[in-house]
Amino acid sequence: MGRLPRLAGQMGLSPANCRKVMTACIQSVAMFGPELRWKGDRVVGTMGRFKELQKVVNQQARAVRGCFGSNSTNRGALAMESGLRPATAQSEYRQRRSGLRLLSLPHGDQAKEVVGATPWIGKMLKNALAHVGRTETTVLLKEPEVLDAETIQEDEKSAKAEAERTRPGLTMFTDGSRPDSGASGYAVTWQSGQQWVGVKTHMGYNQEAYDAECAALAIAPGIAARRETTPERVTIFTDAQAAIRRMASEEPGPGQLCAI
């Protein structure tokens, strides 16, 4: 294994292509199975193996930057210049990815119950995720229903003209966002007489802007249904075209919970 980084570096590849060879051909084999083997930094029985893997990563980094035989090169600078992450960081990432993949399985799949189970692997995956918030449930439906509504996507000029046009029933506007602070939320607003009224909801720090846009579209029909007088027609405007397409079907995937 130790000769492979040297051979890849001597093939005359550019640093970027050499890094791709290291990742695809060497790390994929050398770092197989950290989802099960990695138990955390400085844990007896784990660090010995991953110190060996770190030596391989160091050889790869030197090959990418052409520093053969220079064992005194600063490893931090070498990792930054080569773009290769440390063995421990990669192992933690792969373990988290494995846990998330299990949690994203459809509702009812017993494999997702591994995360957080009593055996050590269940506790290990739960600790790796360190997540106590909501996770969206994927549901496999026998016959996914299609939204019984008309969905229209317009360009900016046409959408603005449609929004300003008077129409029968209730017209609502939704928006979701996630600023640099990491907090996400959405708002739904409509005109009541001469005033604008609405609701706004804070969704926490573990959601994306897409989640907020979908949640806003999901809550708007419920608000309309709870009005004292049922509107003859409900029109909802949003600037998130991806969310519009998501709400049109109950097919599995991100946003399915809101679509249902």
C-alpha positions in Angstrom: 0.0 0.0 0.0 2.8 2.4 0.8 4.3 2.1 -2.7 1.0 3.2 -4.5 1.2 6.9 -3.5 4.8 7.1 -4.8 3.8 5.4 -8.1 0.8 7.7 -8.6 3.0 10.7 -8.0 5.6 9.6 -10.5 3.0 9.2 -13.3 3.2 12.9 -14.1 -0.4 13.7 -13.1 -1.5 17.2 -12.1 -2.0 17.6 -8.3 -5.8 17.6 -8.8 -5.8 14.4 -10.9 -3.3 12.8 -8.5 -5.6 13.6 -5.6 -8.5 11.9 -7.4 -6.4 8.8 -8.0 -5.5 8.7 -4.3 -9.1 9.1 -3.2 -10.6 6.6 -5.7 -8.0 3.9 -5.9 -6.2 4.0 -2.5 -8.4 5.5 0.2 -11.5 3.6 -0.9 -9.7 0.3 -0.2 -7.5 1.4 2.8 -10.3 3.0 4.6 -12.9 0.3 4.1 -15.4 -0.2 6.9 -14.7 2.7 9.4 -18.5 2.8 10.0 -17.9 -0.3 12.1 -14.3 0.0 13.3 -14.1 3.7 14.3 -14.9 4.2 18.0 -13.6 7.7 18.5 -10.3 9.6 18.9 -7.9 8.3 21.5 -9.8 5.0 22.1 -7.7 1.9 22.9 -7.9 -0.5 20.0 -8.8 2.1 17.5 -5.9 4.6 17.3 -3.3 2.0 16.4 -5.0 1.1 13.2 -5.8 4.7 12.2 -2.3 5.9 12.9 -1.3 3.4 10.2 -3.9 4.9 7.9 -2.7 8.4 8.7 0.8 7.4 7.5 -0.8 6.3 4.2 -2.6 9.6 3.9 0.7 11.5 4.6 2.4 9.5 1.8 -0.5 10.4 -0.5 -0.3 14.1 0.4 3.5 14.1 -0.3 2.9 12.4 -3.6 0.3 15.0 -4.6 2.6 17.9 -3.8 5.8 16.2 -4.9 7.4 16.1 -1.5 8.9 12.5 -1.7 11.1 11.5 1.1 10.4 14.7 3.1 9.1 13.3 6.3 9.7 16.6 8.1 7.1 18.6 6.1 4.5 20.2 8.3 1.5 17.8 8.1 -1.1 20.5 8.6 0.2 22.6 5.6 0.6 19.4 3.6 -3.0 18.4 4.2 -4.2 21.8 3.3 -2.2 22.0 0.1 -3.0 18.5 -1.0 -6.7 18.6 -0.2 -6.6 15.2 1.5 -8.4 15.1 4.9 -6.9 13.3 7.9 -7.8 9.6 8.5 -9.7 10.4 11.7 -11.8 13.1 10.0 -12.6 10.8 7.1 -13.6 8.0 9.4 -15.9 10.2 11.5 -17.5 11.5 8.3 -18.1 8.1 6.9 -19.6 6.9 10.2 -22.0 9.9 10.3 -22.9 9.4 6.6 -23.7 5.7 7.4 -26.0 6.7 10.3 -27.8 9.3 8.2 -28.3 6.8 5.4 -30.0 4.4 7.9 -32.2 7.1 9.4 -33.3 8.1 5.9 -34.7 4.6 5.1 -38.5 4.5 4.6 -40.8 4.3 7.6 -41.2 0.7 8.8 -37.7 -0.5 7.6 -36.2 -2.3 10.5 -32.6 -1.4 9.5 -33.1 2.2 10.6 -33.7 1.0 14.1 -30.0 0.1 14.3 -29.2 3.8 15.1 -29.7 4.1 18.9 -30.2 0.4 19.5 -28.8 -1.3 22.7 -25.8 -3.0 21.0 -22.6 -1.0 20.8 -22.9 -0.3 17.1 -26.3 1.4 17.7 -24.9 3.6 20.4 -21.8 4.4 18.3 -23.9 5.5 15.3 -26.1 7.6 17.6 -23.1 9.3 19.2 -21.6 9.9 15.8 -24.7 11.8 14.6 -25.1 13.7 17.9 -28.5 14.7 16.6 -31.5 15.0 18.9 -33.8 17.0 16.6 -36.4 16.0 14.1 -35.5 13.8 11.1 -37.9 13.6 8.2 -39.7 10.2 7.7 -39.8 8.7 4.2 -42.9 6.7 3.5 -43.3 4.2 0.7 -46.9 4.6 -0.5 -48.6 1.9 -2.7 -50.2 4.6 -4.9 -48.8 8.1 -4.2 -51.5 10.7 -4.7 -51.1 13.6 -6.9 -52.0 17.1 -5.7 -55.5 18.1 -6.8 -54.5 21.6 -7.8 -53.3 23.6 -10.7 -49.5 24.4 -10.5 -48.2 27.3 -12.6 -44.6 28.5 -12.9 -44.1 32.0 -14.4 -41.1 34.2 -15.1 -40.6 37.1 -12.7 -42.4 39.7 -14.8 -45.5 37.5 -15.4 -45.6 36.4 -11.7 -45.5 40.0 -10.5 -48.5 40.8 -12.8 -50.4 37.8 -11.6 -49.7 38.7 -7.9 -51.1 42.2 -8.4 -54.3 40.9 -10.2 -57.6 40.8 -8.3 -59.0 37.2 -8.1 -61.9 35.5 -6.3 -61.3 33.7 -3.0 -58.2 33.9 -0.8 -54.8 34.8 -2.1 -51.8 33.9 0.1 -48.1 34.5 -0.1 -45.4 32.2 1.4 -41.7 32.5 2.0 -39.0 30.5 3.8 -35.4 31.4 4.5 -32.2 30.4 6.3 -29.9 33.3 6.9 -26.2 33.1 7.7 -27.0 32.6 11.4 -28.3 29.1 10.5 -31.8 29.7 11.9 -34.6 28.8 9.5 -38.2 29.8 9.4 -41.2 30.6 7.2 -44.1 33.0 6.9 -47.5 32.9 5.4 -49.4 36.2 4.8 -52.6 37.3 3.2 -54.7 40.5 3.0 -57.7 41.0 5.3 -59.6 44.0 4.4 -57.1 46.9 4.1 -54.5 45.2 6.3 -52.0 42.4 5.8 -52.1 39.6 8.4 -50.2 36.3 8.6 -48.3 33.7 10.7 -44.6 33.1 11.0 -42.8 30.1 12.5 -39.2 29.5 13.7 -37.9 26.1 12.7 -34.7 25.9 14.6 -31.1 25.4 13.4 -31.2 22.0 11.7 -33.3 22.9 8.6 -32.4 24.2 5.2 -34.2 27.0 3.2 -35.8 24.3 1.0 -37.4 22.7 4.1 -38.7 26.1 5.2 -40.2 26.8 1.7 -41.9 23.4 1.7 -43.2 23.8 5.2 -44.8 27.2 4.3 -46.6 25.7 1.3 -47.8 22.8 3.5 -49.2 25.0 6.2 -51.0 27.5 3.9 -53.9 25.2 2.9 -54.5 24.3 6.5 -54.8 28.0 7.4 -57.3 28.5 4.6 -59.3 25.5 5.8 -59.7 26.8 9.3 -61.2 30.1 8.3 -64.8 30.8 9.5 -66.0 31.1 5.9 -64.5 28.6 3.4 -63.0 30.4 0.4 -64.3 29.5 -3.0 -60.8 29.4 -4.3 -57.3 29.5 -2.7 -54.3 30.8 -4.6 -50.9 30.5 -3.1 -47.8 32.4 -4.4 -44.2 31.4 -3.7 -40.9 32.2 -5.3 -39.5 28.6 -4.6 -40.1 26.7 -7.8 -38.4 23.6 -6.4 -40.9 23.6 -3.5 -43.8 24.0 -5.9 -42.7 20.9 -7.9 -42.2 19.0 -4.6 -45.7 19.7 -3.4 -47.3 18.3 -6.6 -46.6 14.7 -5.6 -46.2 12.4 -2.6 -43.3 10.5 -4.1 -40.5 9.6 -1.6 -37.7 12.1 -1.2 -36.8 15.3 0.7 -40.0 17.3 1.5 -42.3 14.3 1.3 -43.6 14.9 4.9 -44.8 18.4 3.8 -46.3 17.1 0.6 -48.3 14.5 2.4 
